[in-house]
Amino acid sequence: MTRDRLYILEPEFADAALPGRAFYCKDCVTVEGLLATLPDRAANLDVIRVAYPRPRAEVVAAIGEENQNLPALVFHDGGFVNEIEALLAALHTRHGFPERHP
């Protein structure tokens, strides 16, 4: 892997525990907004959209079964973040995205 990988949920998904409804992930939507408004910076990431149901095979293969919480940014040089504040900070420091306003 030569570039950081960003794993995010598909924009709309169903949850078998709540049938007949459609959902989105608020943290993934925040990240999608950054990608859409700053495509020049987003182009430096490998963005992988995954389905909601677990297990999420691609995520498990990359960072382990216990780390399926998304969004997740996997660093090409080792390590990852999958907590939104740390992820936004990493997008800023590693890829030049603006900082989140306090």
Secondary structure, DSSP 8 states (H G I E B T S, - for coil): --S-EEEEE-SSB--TTSTT--B--HHHHHHHHHHHH-HHHHTTSEEEEE-SSS--HHHHHHH-GGG--SSEEE-TTS-EE-SHHHHHHHHHHHH-------
